Amino acid sequence: MIKDQKADPEATGLPKVFVERLANPFVRFLHIESAGGAVLFLCAVVALALSNSPWTDSFEQFWETPLSVQLGSFTFMRSLREWINDGLMTLFFFLVALELKRELVLGELKKPRMAGLSIAAAIGGMIVPAAIYLALQIGQPGQSGWGTVMATDTAFVIGSLALLGARIPRSLRVFMLSLAIVDDIGAILVVAIGYSSHIAWWPLAVAVLGVAIVRAMAILGFRGFPLYILAGAGIWLAVDASGIHPTVVGVVLGLMTPARRWVSDERLYAILNQVIAHPAGDESSADTKDRRTLQMAEVAARETLSPVERLEITLHPWVGFVIMPLFALANAGLSLTLNSLGSSVTVAVFCGFVLGKPIGILLFSWLAVRSHIAVRPPELSWGLLAGGSLLAGIGFTMALFIANMAFSESLIDSAKLGILLASAFSAVAGIALLMWLPAGKNSSPDNR
């Protein structure tokens, strides 16, 4: 019987239903690398258009709509924009931390010297832009906005690389993804340390206790996501009450998520070999051995993927196609005026991204390679690194996120304009340089 099933494709797959004809193209769209960046770009354009239209006041008032959660006498209120920036963006940082954890345990970053290149580049891509910004803004009202120019927008960078297809090697994609992930982690730490209000220690102690409980649950073998979601919500509330920006919870819990799977392939196949098909027409719901074996096989099939991988698969579409577009709609709007172009904040943000990112990434990468802290893959030439470092100046999502906390109302539009101009320039310059480099001839035998 098993042989016949293997020979018949209809018998070895799931039954087909009509809705798949509608769902499959949509699922394929969600897996296109450039799709998330395209949706994000479209939402940014819509936000800009509505902010400069007759409906600008209604558009702004919509995002300030108060929404509250009430449990007995406890009331928790936020505006719609704050729910997105503080709540939904926690899931964005959780996903970023999951990707970093996977790379550290299972991916390229598990090799210390390979990881060293991305980490060194990310550090340079944070320090040098912040230094350039501070040099231009020291002693001025916009001085506190130095954190704005430190982050790279992962979605736009990966989307830009996807447009180049096979012209660039996989090593550049891995390098840029790793750099952007480390960059985003660094940015949220900057938010937690540099842009948090006065710290209340008792709520922070409760949050630490909650993290310890989550760790204990993992050690004891609790594997159900609902329990962890409940614990994570409690930790988020405690951190928010402490005065530290609550999105840091996403980073902490993401890095704590196990990256090793619970069930090996060998054990899965051994369990599947015990599965016995039910006799035709047997609709009994009794607790039989066959039923228990099928239930065990279901758990085993699920647990052959690590929690990190399962959560990434679940969250990617929601973050890429719901959370980040909502963030862009809520935060990318600004009134475009010619007066803002000459603002010192606009100039400082633009220079921080456009000059600071490529200088910092290339300089720190070169120092890491020369000091033998890191190794550069032979196919990842310095020309490719230069193109990638220009793309790293696309700081859109994270830059807007930090700018909302760093700048006063009188300066925020100038900062947003600098972010948008720098992101557009960096995208065009980076793609142009990578297209100009000869396809397939970008490798260099010299690794120094």
Secondary structure, DSSP 8 states (H G I E B T S, - for coil): -HHHHHH-HHHHS----TTHHHHHHHHHHHT-HHHHHHHHHHHHHHHHHHHTSTTHHHHHHHHT-EEEEEETTEEEEEEHHHIIIIIIHHHHHHHHHHHHHHHHHTSGGGSHHHHHHHHHHHHHHHHHHHHHHHHHHTTSGGGGGGGGGG---HHHHHHHHHHHGGGS-HHHHHHHHHHHHHHHHHHHHHHHHHS--S--HHHHHHHHHHHHHHHHHHHHT---HHHHHHHHHHHHHHHHHHTS-TTHHHHHHHHHS--S-SS-HHHHHHHHTT-----TT----S--HHHHHHHHHHHHHHHTS-HHHHHHHHHHHHIIIIIHHHHHHHHS-----GGGGG-HHHHHHHHIIIIIHHHHHHHHHHHHHHTTSS---TTS-HHHHHHHHHHTT--HHHHHHHHHHHS-TTTHHHHHHHHHHHHHHHHHHHHHHHHHS-TT----S---
